[in-house]
């Protein structure tokens, strides 16, 4: 697999299949925005990756929320803090 050097790192050639509508819309966006089609595809992939990353973080937070609530081996931090305040 050969890489092409770019300003933001190495680029690897990947071939994709597009529908006629996708190809036409991509060409139109390219013309309107003055960007190469490959640049627009990379931007779209970056957005997809960021969205998936955010969804993974939300899922992890949701799955781990409250995991310590039923533990009896953990000290009562509110009580400890109130004792510190009295001293």
Backbone as JSON Lines, residues from 0, in Angstrom:
{"i":0,"aa":"X","n":[0.85,-1.17,0.0],"ca":[0.0,0.0,0.0],"c":[0.89,1.23,0.0]}
{"i":1,"aa":"X","n":[0.75,2.08,-0.98],"ca":[1.6,3.27,-1.06],"c":[0.88,4.46,-0.45]}
{"i":2,"aa":"X","n":[1.68,5.33,0.15],"ca":[1.14,6.52,0.79],"c":[1.62,7.75,0.05]}
{"i":3,"aa":"X","n":[0.8,8.78,0.09],"ca":[1.15,10.06,-0.5],"c":[1.31,11.05,0.65]}
{"i":4,"aa":"X","n":[2.4,11.78,0.65],"ca":[2.66,12.75,1.72],"c":[1.79,13.98,1.52]}
{"i":5,"aa":"X","n":[1.17,14.42,2.6],"ca":[0.37,15.63,2.57],"c":[0.73,16.54,3.73]}
{"i":6,"aa":"X","n":[0.12,17.71,3.77],"ca":[0.4,18.67,4.83],"c":[0.0,18.13,6.2]}
{"i":7,"aa":"X","n":[-1.06,17.34,6.25],"ca":[-1.56,16.84,7.53],"c":[-1.22,15.39,7.78]}
{"i":8,"aa":"X","n":[-0.32,14.82,7.0],"ca":[0.07,13.43,7.21],"c":[0.09,12.65,5.92]}
{"i":9,"aa":"X","n":[0.17,11.35,6.06],"ca":[0.18,10.47,4.9],"c":[-1.24,10.23,4.42]}
{"i":10,"aa":"X","n":[-1.39,10.1,3.12],"ca":[-2.67,9.76,2.52],"c":[-2.54,8.42,1.83]}
{"i":11,"aa":"X","n":[-3.55,7.58,1.99],"ca":[-3.55,6.26,1.37],"c":[-4.67,6.21,0.35]}
{"i":12,"aa":"X","n":[-4.4,5.62,-0.78],"ca":[-5.37,5.5,-1.85],"c":[-6.42,4.47,-1.46]}
{"i":13,"aa":"X","n":[-7.68,4.87,-1.56],"ca":[-8.81,3.98,-1.3],"c":[-9.84,4.2,-2.39]}
{"i":14,"aa":"X","n":[-10.35,3.13,-2.93],"ca":[-11.35,3.23,-3.98],"c":[-12.72,2.97,-3.38]}
{"i":15,"aa":"X","n":[-13.71,3.81,-3.74],"ca":[-15.07,3.63,-3.24],"c":[-16.06,3.67,-4.41]}
{"i":16,"aa":"X","n":[-17.21,3.07,-4.2],"ca":[-18.28,3.12,-5.19],"c":[-19.33,4.1,-4.7]}
{"i":17,"aa":"X","n":[-19.77,4.99,-5.58],"ca":[-20.8,5.97,-5.27],"c":[-21.98,5.77,-6.2]}
{"i":18,"aa":"X","n":[-23.16,6.13,-5.69],"ca":[-24.34,6.14,-6.56],"c":[-24.23,7.37,-7.46]}
{"i":19,"aa":"X","n":[-25.05,7.41,-8.51],"ca":[-25.06,8.58,-9.39],"c":[-25.37,9.85,-8.59]}
{"i":20,"aa":"X","n":[-26.34,9.75,-7.7],"ca":[-26.73,10.92,-6.91],"c":[-25.57,11.38,-6.02]}
{"i":21,"aa":"X","n":[-24.91,10.45,-5.35],"ca":[-23.77,10.8,-4.5],"c":[-22.66,11.46,-5.32]}
{"i":22,"aa":"X","n":[-22.38,10.9,-6.46],"ca":[-21.33,11.43,-7.33],"c":[-21.67,12.83,-7.8]}
{"i":23,"aa":"X","n":[-22.93,13.03,-8.21],"ca":[-23.36,14.34,-8.7],"c":[-23.34,15.39,-7.58]}
{"i":24,"aa":"X","n":[-23.85,15.01,-6.41],"ca":[-23.86,15.94,-5.27],"c":[-22.44,16.27,-4.82]}
{"i":25,"aa":"X","n":[-21.57,15.28,-4.83],"ca":[-20.17,15.51,-4.45],"c":[-19.5,16.47,-5.43]}
{"i":26,"aa":"X","n":[-19.76,16.28,-6.71],"ca":[-19.2,17.18,-7.73],"c":[-19.72,18.6,-7.55]}
{"i":27,"aa":"X","n":[-21.01,18.73,-7.25],"ca":[-21.6,20.04,-7.03],"c":[-21.01,20.72,-5.79]}
{"i":28,"aa":"X","n":[-20.91,19.98,-4.69],"ca":[-20.29,20.52,-3.47],"c":[-18.85,20.94,-3.72]}
{"i":29,"aa":"X","n":[-18.15,20.13,-4.48],"ca":[-16.76,20.43,-4.81],"c":[-16.66,21.76,-5.56]}
{"i":30,"aa":"X","n":[-17.55,21.95,-6.5],"ca":[-17.54,23.18,-7.29],"c":[-17.92,24.38,-6.42]}
{"i":31,"aa":"X","n":[-18.96,24.23,-5.62],"ca":[-19.45,25.33,-4.78],"c":[-18.41,25.73,-3.73]}
{"i":32,"aa":"X","n":[-17.82,24.74,-3.08],"ca":[-16.89,25.02,-1.99],"c":[-15.45,25.23,-2.45]}
{"i":33,"aa":"X","n":[-15.19,24.93,-3.7],"ca":[-13.84,25.11,-4.22],"c":[-12.84,24.14,-3.62]}
{"i":34,"aa":"X","n":[-13.33,22.96,-3.27],"ca":[-12.46,21.93,-2.69],"c":[-12.45,20.72,-3.6]}
{"i":35,"aa":"X","n":[-11.39,19.94,-3.51],"ca":[-11.34,18.7,-4.27],"c":[-12.34,17.71,-3.68]}
{"i":36,"aa":"X","n":[-12.85,16.83,-4.52],"ca":[-13.79,15.82,-4.06],"c":[-13.16,14.94,-2.98]}
{"i":37,"aa":"X","n":[-11.9,14.6,-3.15],"ca":[-11.22,13.76,-2.16],"c":[-11.16,14.45,-0.8]}
{"i":38,"aa":"X","n":[-10.99,15.76,-0.81],"ca":[-10.95,16.52,0.45],"c":[-12.32,16.48,1.13]}
{"i":39,"aa":"X","n":[-13.38,16.62,0.34],"ca":[-14.73,16.56,0.9],"c":[-15.03,15.17,1.47]}
{"i":40,"aa":"X","n":[-14.58,14.14,0.79],"ca":[-14.78,12.77,1.29],"c":[-14.05,12.59,2.61]}
{"i":41,"aa":"X","n":[-12.81,13.08,2.71],"ca":[-12.06,12.98,3.97],"c":[-12.75,13.74,5.09]}
{"i":42,"aa":"X","n":[-13.29,14.94,4.78],"ca":[-14.01,15.71,5.78],"c":[-15.25,14.95,6.27]}
{"i":43,"aa":"X","n":[-15.96,14.33,5.34],"ca":[-17.16,13.57,5.71],"c":[-16.79,12.38,6.59]}
{"i":44,"aa":"X","n":[-15.7,11.72,6.28],"ca":[-15.23,10.59,7.09],"c":[-14.84,11.07,8.47]}
{"i":45,"aa":"X","n":[-14.16,12.22,8.56],"ca":[-13.79,12.78,9.86],"c":[-15.03,13.07,10.71]}
{"i":46,"aa":"X","n":[-16.07,13.63,10.08],"ca":[-17.31,13.9,10.8],"c":[-17.96,12.62,11.3]}
{"i":47,"aa":"X","n":[-17.97,11.6,10.48],"ca":[-18.54,10.31,10.86],"c":[-17.78,9.7,12.02]}
{"i":48,"aa":"X","n":[-16.46,9.77,11.98],"ca":[-15.62,9.23,13.05],"c":[-15.88,10.0,14.35]}
{"i":49,"aa":"X","n":[-15.96,11.32,14.28],"ca":[-16.21,12.14,15.48],"c":[-17.58,11.81,16.08]}
{"i":50,"aa":"X","n":[-18.58,11.67,15.23],"ca":[-19.93,11.33,15.69],"c":[-19.92,9.97,16.38]}
{"i":51,"aa":"X","n":[-19.28,8.99,15.78],"ca":[-19.21,7.66,16.37],"c":[-18.46,7.7,17.7]}
{"i":52,"aa":"X","n":[-17.41,8.51,17.77],"ca":[-16.63,8.64,18.99],"c":[-17.47,9.23,20.11]}
{"i":53,"aa":"X","n":[-18.26,10.25,19.8],"ca":[-19.14,10.86,20.79],"c":[-20.19,9.86,21.27]}
{"i":54,"aa":"X","n":[-20.74,9.1,20.35],"ca":[-21.75,8.1,20.7],"c":[-21.15,7.02,21.6]}
{"i":55,"aa":"X","n":[-19.9,6.61,21.32],"ca":[-19.22,5.62,22.17],"c":[-19.02,6.16,23.58]}
{"i":56,"aa":"X","n":[-18.59,7.43,23.67],"ca":[-18.38,8.05,24.99],"c":[-19.68,8.1,25.77]}
{"i":57,"aa":"X","n":[-20.77,8.51,25.12],"ca":[-22.07,8.57,25.78],"c":[-22.51,7.19,26.25]}
{"i":58,"aa":"X","n":[-22.28,6.18,25.41],"ca":[-22.66,4.82,25.77],"c":[-21.87,4.34,26.98]}
{"i":59,"aa":"X","n":[-20.57,4.61,26.99],"ca":[-19.73,4.2,28.12],"c":[-20.18,4.9,29.39]}
{"i":60,"aa":"X","n":[-20.44,6.21,29.31],"ca":[-20.91,6.94,30.49],"c":[-22.23,6.39,30.98]}
{"i":61,"aa":"X","n":[-23.12,6.09,30.06],"ca":[-24.42,5.54,30.43],"c":[-24.28,4.17,31.09]}
{"i":62,"aa":"X","n":[-23.39,3.35,30.55],"ca":[-23.21,2.0,31.1],"c":[-22.51,2.01,32.45]}
{"i":63,"aa":"X","n":[-21.7,3.04,32.71],"ca":[-20.95,3.06,33.97],"c":[-21.59,3.94,35.03]}
{"i":64,"aa":"X","n":[-22.63,4.68,34.67],"ca":[-23.29,5.55,35.65],"c":[-23.86,4.7,36.79]}
{"i":65,"aa":"X","n":[-23.51,5.08,38.01],"ca":[-24.05,4.42,39.19],"c":[-23.44,3.07,39.53]}
{"i":66,"aa":"X","n":[-22.32,2.7,38.93],"ca":[-21.78,1.36,39.17],"c":[-21.28,1.19,40.6]}
{"i":67,"aa":"X","n":[-21.04,2.3,41.32],"ca":[-20.55,2.19,42.69],"c":[-21.67,2.38,43.72]}
{"i":68,"aa":"X","n":[-22.89,2.6,43.28],"ca":[-23.96,2.98,44.21],"c":[-24.28,1.91,45.25]}
{"i":69,"aa":"X","n":[-24.13,0.64,44.93],"ca":[-24.48,-0.43,45.87],"c":[-23.27,-1.01,46.58]}
{"i":70,"aa":"X","n":[-22.13,-0.36,46.48],"ca":[-20.92,-0.87,47.13],"c":[-20.93,-0.49,48.6]}
{"i":71,"aa":"X","n":[-20.63,-1.45,49.46],"ca":[-20.6,-1.18,50.9],"c":[-19.18,-0.99,51.42]}
{"i":72,"aa":"X","n":[-18.19,-1.24,50.6],"ca":[-16.8,-1.14,51.04],"c":[-16.19,0.24,50.79]}
{"i":73,"aa":"X","n":[-17.01,1.18,50.35],"ca":[-16.53,2.52,50.06],"c":[-17.0,3.45,51.18]}
{"i":74,"aa":"X","n":[-16.12,4.3,51.71],"ca":[-16.53,5.2,52.78],"c":[-17.58,6.2,52.31]}
{"i":75,"aa":"X","n":[-18.37,6.7,53.25],"ca":[-19.38,7.71,52.97],"c":[-18.67,9.06,52.92]}
{"i":76,"aa":"X","n":[-18.43,9.55,51.72],"ca":[-17.65,10.77,51.55],"c":[-18.37,12.0,52.07]}
{"i":77,"aa":"X","n":[-19.69,12.03,51.97],"ca":[-20.43,13.17,52.52],"c":[-20.24,13.26,54.02]}
{"i":78,"aa":"X","n":[-20.3,12.12,54.69],"ca":[-20.1,12.09,56.14],"c":[-18.67,12.52,56.47]}
{"i":79,"aa":"X","n":[-17.7,12.02,55.73],"ca":[-16.31,12.4,55.96],"c":[-16.11,13.91,55.8]}
{"i":80,"aa":"X","n":[-16.73,14.49,54.78],"ca":[-16.59,15.93,54.54],"c":[-17.24,16.73,55.66]}
{"i":81,"aa":"X","n":[-18.41,16.28,56.1],"ca":[-19.08,17.01,57.18],"c":[-18.26,16.95,58.47]}
{"i":82,"aa":"X","n":[-17.57,15.85,58.7],"ca":[-16.71,15.74,59.87],"c":[-15.52,16.7,59.75]}
{"i":83,"aa":"X","n":[-15.0,16.86,58.55],"ca":[-13.88,17.79,58.34],"c":[-14.33,19.23,58.6]}
{"i":84,"aa":"X","n":[-15.57,19.54,58.16],"ca":[-16.08,20.89,58.33],"c":[-16.26,21.25,59.8]}
{"i":85,"aa":"X","n":[-16.54,20.26,60.65],"ca":[-16.76,20.49,62.08],"c":[-15.45,20.72,62.82]}
{"i":86,"aa":"X","n":[-14.36,20.27,62.25],"ca":[-13.07,20.38,62.95],"c":[-12.48,21.75,62.88]}
